[in-house]
Amino acid sequence: MPSAESQPERFRPNSEPLDPSPLPPDLADFLRDRPFACVMQASDKGTVFIIKTPDQEIETVRGRVPIALRHQLYAHPAAPVIQTVITIYDQPEHPLALETFTNIEDEQQKADFAALAGQKELYLLFYDELLEHRLSKQVHSSQNEIVSEILMRAEEILAAIPKDKFNFDQAKADIIKRTTI
């Protein structure tokens, strides 16, 4: 059952790409066998979204295309689950939608999500099948307050779950089964 959700925000990407950026080895290992993936990662630009997708998908999102970002908090009995969905309307009838999940019990994930509250600009870094950085998009963010609110509510939910009952992986799996992006 969702407990908090941000309204989708439309972004118009800035045309200023970042310099090519290789992935850290542990992240590259994680992404290697996944055809599509989206993860948040701390960087010198704040939290960035690392997106792995086939090269032909990257080509369709080049240029100015509408992008929506939505955060949603689910109050699952086993763990709070924050879902972030990025939808790129490169093909309006069949947009590219990607999701990532935040486990606030993991201090790094919590910090990466919390950093979004202080960022005016967000970066989407696109990597192809060979894990080569092919495209960067910079988008304006105005959802800072909702990020803080979701984080606060997630901490309240987490505090009410007994440690021996906490299971983020199970909660995330349940949310994935019940939702579509």
Contacts in CASP RR format, 6 or more apart in sequence:
PFRMAT RR
TARGET T0000
AUTHOR 0000-0000-0000
METHOD contacts of the structure
MODEL  1
MPSAESQPERFRPNSEPLDPSPLPPDLADFLRDRPFACVMQASDKGTVFI
IKTPDQEIETVRGRVPIALRHQLYAHPAAPVIQTVITIYDQPEHPLALET
FTNIEDEQQKADFAALAGQKELYLLFYDELLEHRLSKQVHSSQNEIVSEI
LMRAEEILAAIPKDKFNFDQAKADIIKRTTI
1 74 0 8 1.000
1 75 0 8 1.000
2 72 0 8 1.000
2 73 0 8 1.000
2 74 0 8 1.000
2 75 0 8 1.000
3 73 0 8 1.000
3 74 0 8 1.000
3 75 0 8 1.000
3 80 0 8 1.000
3 153 0 8 1.000
3 157 0 8 1.000
4 72 0 8 1.000
4 73 0 8 1.000
4 146 0 8 1.000
4 149 0 8 1.000
4 150 0 8 1.000
4 153 0 8 1.000
5 70 0 8 1.000
5 71 0 8 1.000
5 72 0 8 1.000
5 73 0 8 1.000
6 69 0 8 1.000
6 70 0 8 1.000
6 71 0 8 1.000
6 72 0 8 1.000
6 143 0 8 1.000
6 146 0 8 1.000
6 147 0 8 1.000
6 150 0 8 1.000
7 70 0 8 1.000
7 146 0 8 1.000
8 68 0 8 1.000
8 69 0 8 1.000
8 70 0 8 1.000
8 87 0 8 1.000
9 68 0 8 1.000
9 69 0 8 1.000
9 70 0 8 1.000
9 141 0 8 1.000
9 142 0 8 1.000
9 143 0 8 1.000
10 66 0 8 1.000
10 67 0 8 1.000
10 68 0 8 1.000
11 66 0 8 1.000
11 67 0 8 1.000
11 68 0 8 1.000
11 69 0 8 1.000
11 122 0 8 1.000
11 139 0 8 1.000
11 140 0 8 1.000
11 141 0 8 1.000
12 64 0 8 1.000
12 66 0 8 1.000
12 67 0 8 1.000
12 139 0 8 1.000
12 140 0 8 1.000
13 63 0 8 1.000
13 64 0 8 1.000
13 65 0 8 1.000
13 67 0 8 1.000
13 124 0 8 1.000
13 137 0 8 1.000
13 138 0 8 1.000
13 139 0 8 1.000
14 121 0 8 1.000
14 137 0 8 1.000
14 138 0 8 1.000
14 139 0 8 1.000
14 140 0 8 1.000
15 63 0 8 1.000
15 64 0 8 1.000
16 138 0 8 1.000
17 135 0 8 1.000
17 136 0 8 1.000
17 137 0 8 1.000
17 138 0 8 1.000
18 45 0 8 1.000
18 123 0 8 1.000
18 125 0 8 1.000
18 136 0 8 1.000
18 138 0 8 1.000
20 132 0 8 1.000
20 133 0 8 1.000
21 43 0 8 1.000
21 125 0 8 1.000
21 133 0 8 1.000
21 136 0 8 1.000
22 133 0 8 1.000
23 31 0 8 1.000
23 50 0 8 1.000
23 127 0 8 1.000
23 131 0 8 1.000
23 133 0 8 1.000
24 41 0 8 1.000
27 39 0 8 1.000
27 41 0 8 1.000
27 50 0 8 1.000
28 131 0 8 1.000
30 37 0 8 1.000
30 39 0 8 1.000
31 37 0 8 1.000
31 39 0 8 1.000
31 50 0 8 1.000
31 52 0 8 1.000
31 127 0 8 1.000
31 131 0 8 1.000
32 131 0 8 1.000
34 52 0 8 1.000
35 52 0 8 1.000
35 53 0 8 1.000
35 54 0 8 1.000
35 129 0 8 1.000
36 52 0 8 1.000
36 53 0 8 1.000
36 54 0 8 1.000
36 98 0 8 1.000
37 50 0 8 1.000
37 51 0 8 1.000
37 52 0 8 1.000
37 53 0 8 1.000
37 98 0 8 1.000
38 49 0 8 1.000
38 50 0 8 1.000
38 51 0 8 1.000
38 52 0 8 1.000
38 84 0 8 1.000
38 86 0 8 1.000
38 98 0 8 1.000
38 99 0 8 1.000
38 100 0 8 1.000
39 49 0 8 1.000
39 50 0 8 1.000
39 100 0 8 1.000
40 47 0 8 1.000
40 48 0 8 1.000
40 49 0 8 1.000
40 50 0 8 1.000
40 84 0 8 1.000
40 100 0 8 1.000
40 102 0 8 1.000
40 109 0 8 1.000
40 112 0 8 1.000
40 113 0 8 1.000
40 116 0 8 1.000
41 47 0 8 1.000
41 48 0 8 1.000
41 49 0 8 1.000
41 50 0 8 1.000
41 112 0 8 1.000
42 48 0 8 1.000
42 108 0 8 1.000
42 111 0 8 1.000
42 112 0 8 1.000
42 115 0 8 1.000
43 123 0 8 1.000
45 121 0 8 1.000
45 123 0 8 1.000
46 115 0 8 1.000
46 119 0 8 1.000
47 112 0 8 1.000
47 113 0 8 1.000
47 115 0 8 1.000
47 116 0 8 1.000
47 119 0 8 1.000
47 122 0 8 1.000
48 122 0 8 1.000
48 123 0 8 1.000
48 124 0 8 1.000
48 125 0 8 1.000
49 86 0 8 1.000
49 100 0 8 1.000
49 122 0 8 1.000
49 123 0 8 1.000
49 124 0 8 1.000
49 125 0 8 1.000
50 125 0 8 1.000
50 127 0 8 1.000
51 86 0 8 1.000
51 98 0 8 1.000
51 124 0 8 1.000
51 125 0 8 1.000
51 126 0 8 1.000
51 127 0 8 1.000
52 126 0 8 1.000
52 127 0 8 1.000
52 128 0 8 1.000
52 129 0 8 1.000
52 131 0 8 1.000
53 96 0 8 1.000
53 98 0 8 1.000
53 126 0 8 1.000
53 127 0 8 1.000
53 128 0 8 1.000
54 128 0 8 1.000
54 129 0 8 1.000
55 128 0 8 1.000
55 129 0 8 1.000
55 134 0 8 1.000
57 96 0 8 1.000
58 126 0 8 1.000
58 128 0 8 1.000
58 134 0 8 1.000
58 135 0 8 1.000
60 90 0 8 1.000
60 91 0 8 1.000
60 96 0 8 1.000
61 88 0 8 1.000
61 90 0 8 1.000
61 96 0 8 1.000
61 126 0 8 1.000
61 135 0 8 1.000
61 137 0 8 1.000
62 135 0 8 1.000
65 88 0 8 1.000
65 89 0 8 1.000
65 90 0 8 1.000
66 88 0 8 1.000
66 89 0 8 1.000
67 86 0 8 1.000
67 87 0 8 1.000
67 88 0 8 1.000
67 89 0 8 1.000
67 124 0 8 1.000
67 137 0 8 1.000
67 139 0 8 1.000
68 85 0 8 1.000
68 86 0 8 1.000
68 87 0 8 1.000
68 89 0 8 1.000
69 84 0 8 1.000
69 85 0 8 1.000
69 86 0 8 1.000
69 87 0 8 1.000
69 122 0 8 1.000
69 139 0 8 1.000
69 141 0 8 1.000
69 143 0 8 1.000
70 84 0 8 1.000
70 85 0 8 1.000
70 87 0 8 1.000
71 82 0 8 1.000
71 83 0 8 1.000
71 84 0 8 1.000
71 143 0 8 1.000
71 146 0 8 1.000
71 147 0 8 1.000
71 150 0 8 1.000
72 82 0 8 1.000
72 83 0 8 1.000
72 84 0 8 1.000
72 85 0 8 1.000
72 150 0 8 1.000
73 80 0 8 1.000
73 81 0 8 1.000
73 82 0 8 1.000
73 83 0 8 1.000
73 150 0 8 1.000
73 153 0 8 1.000
73 154 0 8 1.000
73 157 0 8 1.000
74 80 0 8 1.000
74 81 0 8 1.000
74 82 0 8 1.000
74 83 0 8 1.000
74 171 0 8 1.000
74 175 0 8 1.000
75 157 0 8 1.000
76 171 0 8 1.000
76 174 0 8 1.000
76 175 0 8 1.000
77 161 0 8 1.000
77 165 0 8 1.000
77 171 0 8 1.000
78 161 0 8 1.000
78 165 0 8 1.000
78 166 0 8 1.000
78 167 0 8 1.000
78 168 0 8 1.000
78 170 0 8 1.000
78 171 0 8 1.000
78 174 0 8 1.000
79 103 0 8 1.000
79 105 0 8 1.000
79 158 0 8 1.000
79 161 0 8 1.000
79 166 0 8 1.000
79 167 0 8 1.000
79 168 0 8 1.000
79 170 0 8 1.000
79 171 0 8 1.000
79 172 0 8 1.000
80 104 0 8 1.000
80 153 0 8 1.000
80 154 0 8 1.000
80 155 0 8 1.000
80 157 0 8 1.000
80 158 0 8 1.000
80 161 0 8 1.000
80 171 0 8 1.000
81 101 0 8 1.000
81 102 0 8 1.000
81 103 0 8 1.000
81 168 0 8 1.000
81 171 0 8 1.000
81 172 0 8 1.000
81 175 0 8 1.000
82 101 0 8 1.000
82 102 0 8 1.000
82 104 0 8 1.000
82 113 0 8 1.000
82 150 0 8 1.000
82 151 0 8 1.000
82 154 0 8 1.000
83 99 0 8 1.000
83 100 0 8 1.000
83 101 0 8 1.000
83 175 0 8 1.000
83 179 0 8 1.000
84 99 0 8 1.000
84 100 0 8 1.000
84 101 0 8 1.000
84 102 0 8 1.000
84 113 0 8 1.000
85 97 0 8 1.000
85 98 0 8 1.000
85 99 0 8 1.000
85 181 0 8 1.000
86 97 0 8 1.000
86 98 0 8 1.000
86 99 0 8 1.000
86 124 0 8 1.000
87 95 0 8 1.000
87 96 0 8 1.000
87 97 0 8 1.000
87 98 0 8 1.000
87 181 0 8 1.000
88 95 0 8 1.000
88 96 0 8 1.000
88 97 0 8 1.000
88 98 0 8 1.000
89 95 0 8 1.000
90 96 0 8 1.000
97 181 0 8 1.000
98 181 0 8 1.000
99 181 0 8 1.000
101 172 0 8 1.000
101 175 0 8 1.000
102 109 0 8 1.000
102 110 0 8 1.000
102 112 0 8 1.000
102 113 0 8 1.000
102 154 0 8 1.000
103 109 0 8 1.000
103 110 0 8 1.000
103 168 0 8 1.000
103 172 0 8 1.000
104 110 0 8 1.000
104 113 0 8 1.000
104 151 0 8 1.000
104 154 0 8 1.000
104 155 0 8 1.000
104 158 0 8 1.000
105 158 0 8 1.000
105 166 0 8 1.000
105 168 0 8 1.000
106 168 0 8 1.000
110 151 0 8 1.000
113 147 0 8 1.000
113 151 0 8 1.000
114 147 0 8 1.000
114 148 0 8 1.000
114 151 0 8 1.000
116 122 0 8 1.000
116 141 0 8 1.000
116 143 0 8 1.000
116 144 0 8 1.000
116 147 0 8 1.000
117 144 0 8 1.000
117 145 0 8 1.000
117 147 0 8 1.000
117 148 0 8 1.000
117 151 0 8 1.000
118 144 0 8 1.000
118 147 0 8 1.000
119 141 0 8 1.000
119 144 0 8 1.000
120 140 0 8 1.000
120 141 0 8 1.000
121 138 0 8 1.000
121 139 0 8 1.000
121 140 0 8 1.000
121 141 0 8 1.000
122 138 0 8 1.000
122 139 0 8 1.000
122 140 0 8 1.000
122 141 0 8 1.000
123 136 0 8 1.000
123 137 0 8 1.000
123 138 0 8 1.000
123 139 0 8 1.000
124 136 0 8 1.000
124 137 0 8 1.000
124 139 0 8 1.000
125 133 0 8 1.000
125 135 0 8 1.000
125 136 0 8 1.000
126 133 0 8 1.000
126 134 0 8 1.000
126 135 0 8 1.000
126 136 0 8 1.000
126 137 0 8 1.000
127 133 0 8 1.000
127 134 0 8 1.000
128 134 0 8 1.000
158 166 0 8 1.000
END
